[in-house]
Amino acid sequence: MKTIYVKKACLLAVAGLFSAASFAQSNQSSVEGTTLLGPSSEYRTWSIGINAGVLNQSNILGFNRDGFDKLNHNLGYSAYIKKQISPSFGLKAQYLGGKVGGVNENALATQISEFETKTPWSVALSGEFLLANTNWRFFNSFIKPYAAIGVGALNFETTTTDAAGTNTAASQTKLFVPVDAGFKFAVAKGINIDLGYQLNWANQDFDGQTGTPYKNDLFSYAHAGLEIALGDGSKPYLGNSNPVATLKKGYDELKSERDALIAANEQLKSEISGINNDLKDDDADGVANKFDKCPNTPAGVKVDGAGCPLPEIKHETKVVEKIVVTEEDKKVVDEAIKNLEFDLGKATIRPTSHESLNRVAALLIEKNFSLKLAGHTDNTGSMQTNLRLSKERAESVKAYLVSKGANASRIEATGYGPNQPIATNATAEGRQQNRRVEFTLY
């Protein structure tokens, strides 16, 4: 009757733990804080376990009781330390203690009627396999079936009772083989509830009965306890980590990065296409489409800074004048270069530059000079952006001078971007010098 109650209690406990684990599954992650194909140092790999349970000579296979039909259910206790080698395999060193006993109510006069074996200690080294972490179907391993097998040393002292009385044999230490199976439930980060059933094959002296037909003795240990991971609590426990989940997380991250790069590449292509369209000069009149107010000008027609044709002026005689640029003329141009400022990142001329540009326009009108405007930038930003900005700034200066009466056909505006630096781009001072519009009178 006691055995039936114990079995019912164990079944109820298992059912309750399965229910609790199923509710916890949506709130835990087996891959938190790890990287794709990362080293074991990203995990906690050491753990300790403590448990207690029932020691007796019964077993779920129903054999090898050696005639003891009335079994004593005694308290057993154990502890272990484990090194997790991989998500599915670990090595553990286990201690087990307690006592095992039984009664043969139908014993003959020559047979042992009762025995009690005390096991002060035992130590065993076992290999433990976590079955859930070897199967891709268990994506997040919250309920982990496990099995373990090992070998160790068992210290025991057996007291037997027969018709002649009670006899206690000398304490012995013999080899034994523990085989363990059960379930682990990941109820918290690095904490598992451990429910298991352990069969232990021991030397035939264990229950005091030796010789044929008594072979190696078998006793069981049904237990429940806790397994606690050791080490840095911010790291996940390797025994709770499913490699499939880790690989899936890494794949998702790589896919997100790839999608972001594709989107950025498409956006960059669109921006470059827009810049190229702005820099196009479909009618080849020297004025970009963006600034050309008279598109489709016939080839060879001279235009002003807005791209519109200039009125034709016929001269009966052609007078060739020698152009002389004086130091005073150069000074006017140098002052205009020095005072020339644009809005940040734009081709808009600031009002503070107008006065000196007005003097340049007057000089061009008065002496009929030709002027070459060369726009330059530093190497900050993309090549396409810098070429566009340098061209636009040179065109903007040309348009301003033309608006003040200068001859558009005598002004050439070109943008070189960052291709002709006059100083290093490695310093702020150097980049400032490289951002310029050069004026060349001739």
N, C-alpha and C positions, 0 to 999 in steps of 0.2 A: 504493500500500500504506500509506503514511503517513496518507493521508486516512481510510482504513478504520479504522486504530487510533485516530485522534483521535476519530472519530465514536463508536466503541464505548466509549471512556473517558468521553465526555460523557454517553452514555446511562446508563452505570453510576452516574455521579455524580448524575444527576437522579433515578434510581430510589432511591438511598440517601437523598437529601434528602426525597423524598416520604414514605418510611417514617418518618424521624425526625420530620417535621412531624406525621404522623398520631398518633404517640405523644404529642406535646406538646399536642395540641388540648384535652385535658381539663384541663390545668393552667394555661391562660392565660385572661385576660379582656380583651376589647377595649373594655370600658366602665368599667374600674376608675377611680375618682376623678372621674368626670364626672357631670353632671346632665342631666336631660331638657331638650333644646333649649338647652343651655348654650353660652356663647361659645367662640370658638377659643382664648381665653386659658387654658382648662382643659387644653389639649393642648400638646405640643411640635410645632412646625410646621417647623422647620429641620432638615436632615439633610445629611450628607456621604457620598459613596460613593467607594470605590477598587476597581479591578478590573484584571485582566490577562487576556490570552487570545491568540488566534491571528489574525493579520492575513494575508489572502491575497486573490486575485482571484476565488476561487470563490464561489458562492452557492447557496442551496438551490433557487433557481429554475432554475439550470442554463443561464443565458444571459450574453451580453456578456463573453466572455473575450478577445475581440479576437485570436483565433488562438493564444494562449499556452496550450498543452495540458498543459505540465508546470509546476505551480505551486509556488512556494516558500512554506513556512509559517513566518512570522516572528512574533516576540514583539510584541504590542501592549500598551499600558498606557493607562489613562485614570483620571480623577477628576472628580467633579462636586460641586456644592453645589445643594441643592434647597429650594424654599419650597413647602410643601404648602398649597394654597389651600382645598381641601375634602378629605373622605376619599377621593374618587375622582379628584382632579385636582391636579397640581402643575407648577411651572415649574422647570427645572433648567438650569444653565450647566455645560457639559461640556468638559473638555480631553481630547484624544486624540493619542497619539504612537506612533511605530514606523516600520516600513517594509514595503512590498509589493513582491513580485517574481514574475517568471514567465519561462518559456523556451518558445520556439516551435521544436521540434526539426525541423520540416519547413519552416522558413523558406526562401523564395527569396532569391536574391542581392540583390534590391532591398528585402527586408523586414527588419524588426527581428527578430533571433533571441533576444534576451534584454533584459529591462529590470529595473531596481531603482529604486524611488521611495522616498526617505526623506521622512517627514513629521515634522519636528522638533516641530511643534505644530499644533493646530487648536482652535478654540473655537466652540461652537454653543449656541444657546438653543433648548430644546425644551419642548414641552408633553407631559406624561406622564399617561396615563390608567390608573388601577388598576381593572381590570375586575371583580374580586371585590367591591370596595366599592360597585359600582353594582347588584349583583344580590342580592335578598333571600334567595335560596337559600343563599348563602355566609354563614351566620349569624355565625360567627366566622372572620375572614379570616386564616387562617394560611398558606394557599397562594394567592398573589395573581397571576394573570396580568396583565401590563401591556403597553402599547404606547405608543410615543412618536414624535413627528415634530418636526423643527425645521429651522433654517437657521443656517449659520455660515460662518466663514472657515477655509480649509485652506491651510497653507503646505507646499509640497513642492518637492523637487529630484530630477529624473529623470535617471538614467544609462541609456543604451541601447547595445546592441551589434549591429552588422550586419557585412556583408562588408567594409566599409571600416574597421571598428575600433570603438572605444568613444568615446561622446560624452556629456558631462554638460551638461545644459541649465541655464540660470540659474534660481535659486530664484524661485518664483512664489507668490503668495497669491491664491486664487480662492474664490468662493462654492461651498459644497457643501451637500447635503441629507442629513442622517442620519435613518434610520428604524430604530427599535429595538423589539424585542419579546422577551418572556421571562417568567420566573416569579420572584417574591420569596417567601422562606420566613421567617416570623416565628419565629426560633429562640430569641429572648429578648426581654425588654421593651425596645423601641426599637432592636433589632438585627435586620436582615434579611440573609439570604444572597441574592445577586442572580445569577441565571443568565440570560444574554441573548444575542441574536444581532442584530447591527447591520449594516444595509446602508447604504452611503454613495455617493451619486451625486456624482461629481466632474467637473471640466472635462476635455475630451478630451485635453488635454496630459498628463494624469496618467501614462499608460503610454508616452508618447512618440510614439504613433501619432495622427496628425491627419488631418482631412479625411474625405471619404466613402470607405468606408462606416462609418468610426469616428465614433461620436457620443460622448455623455457616457460616461465610464468609471464602472465600478461595482466597489467592493471591499467585502469583508465583514470583520466583527470578531466572532468568537465569544468570549465573555468570561464570567468568574466573579469574584465579589468580595463585598464587604460594604457594606451601607448602615447608617449609625449615626446615630441621632437626637441632636440637640444640645439642650442646655437642662436644666431641672430633671428629674432622674431619677425623681422621684415622680409626674410627670405621664405619661399615656400618649401615644404618638406618633399624630398625626392620621392618618398613612398606614396605620396598623394598626387603625383604628377603623371599625367598620361601623355606619352610622347606624341600621340596623334593630335591632341589638343594643342600642344606647343607648336607643332608643325603648322596646324591650321591657323593659329594666331599669327605666326610669322608670314604665312602666305597672304593673309588678309592685309597685313601691314605693307608688304611689298606691292601688292595690287593697288592699295590706296596711293602709295608713292608713285607708282607707274601712271595711274590715272591723273594724278596732279601734274606730273611732268607733261603728259600728252595735252592736257588742257592749257598749260602755260605755253607750250610750243605752238598750239593753234592761235593763241592770243598774240604771241610774238609775230607769227606769220601775218596776221591781220594788220598789226601795227606797221610792219615793214612794207606791206603792200600799200598802205595809206601814205607812208612817207615817199615811196617811189612815185605814186600818182601825183603828189604835190610837187616833186622835182621834175616832172616831165615838162618838155617844151615842144608840144606837138607841131607848132608852126615854125620852129627853129629861128625865132626872132631874137633870141637871147634873153627873153623874159619867161620865167617859169609860169606854168598854167595857173598856179595859185594866185599870182600877181598880175596876170595878163588880162587887162580889161578889154582888149580887142583881139580875141582869138582868131585863128585861121588867117593871119596876115600873109599875103603872098610872099614868096621867097625873094630875098634881095631888097625888100622895102625897109628903109630905115625907120625905127620906132623910138618912141620916148620911153621913159622909165616904167610907164603903165602898159607898154606893149602896143600902143596906138601909133599909126603912121605919122611921120613928120611931114609938114608941107614942103613941097619941092621948091627950091630957090635956084633960079637959073642965073648964072653969072656970065656976062659976055667976056670978061677977062678973068683969068685966074692968077691971083697974086700969091706967091709963095713967100710966107714970112718965116723968118728964122725965130724959132721959139727959144727964149732964154729964161731959164728959171733962176731967179736971184735968191740970195740968202734970206731976204725978207719974205719972199714967197714961201720958201721952205719953212720959215718960222711960223707962218700962218697955218700951214698944213700940220706941222708938228704939234702946235697948240690944239688943233682940232682932234688929232689922234689922242693926245693926253687927256682931253676933256670928254671924249666919247664914252658914254655909258648907256647900257641897255637894261631893261627890266630883266630880272633873274630868269634865265632859261627861255627868254623870248627875244623877238627881233624889234621890239618897240623901243625907240630912242627916247631917252629921258629928256625932259625940257632943259635941264642944265647944260645939255650939249648943243642946244640950238644956236646960241650966239656964235660960238666958234665955227660951226658949220655954215652959218650965214656968211662969214668972212671968206670961207673957202668958195662958196657959190659965187660971191661977188668977184673973187679972183679969177674964177673960171670964165665968168662973163666978160670981165674987163680984158683979160689977156688971151682969151680963146684957147686956154690950155686944154689938153686931154688929161684924163685922170683914170688911173686903174685902182679899183678897190678890191682888196684881197682879204676875205674873212677867214679867221683861224680860231680854233678852240683847243682846249686841253684834251687829254684822253679819257676824261670821265664820261661814262655812258657808252652807248653802242656807237659803232662807226656810222651807221645810217643816220642816227639822230644828230651826231656832230656835223656830218656833211650838210644835212638840211639846215641846221641852225646857222652855220657859218655862211652858207649861201643866202639865207633869208636876211641876215644882218647886213651883208654887203649890198643886197638889193634894196634894203630899207634905207641905207645911207644914200644910194643912188636916187631913189624916189624922192627923198627929201631935197637933195640938191637940185633935181629937175623942177621940183615944185617952187623953188626959189629962182627959176629962170635959167638954170644951167642947161647946156645942150646935151640931151640924153645920148646922142650918137657919139659924143666924145667921152662918155663915161662907161667903163667896163667893170662889171661886178662879178666876182668869182668867189666860190667857197672851197676851201681846201680842208676843212675839218681839222683833225689832229695831225695831219701828215707832214706839216712843216713847223715843228716846234723850234723856238729860239732859246728855250731853257728846259731844265729837267721837269718832268711831270711827277717826280717823286716827292716834291715839297709843295706847300701851299703857295709860296712866293713864285716858284717856277710855273705852276699852273696859272697863276694870275697873269704872268707875263705872256703866256701862250694864248690867252683869251684876248684877241685883238682884231682890229680891222686896219690894215696897212693902206696908206694913201701914197700913190706914186704919180707925181706930175711929169708930164712930158709934152 
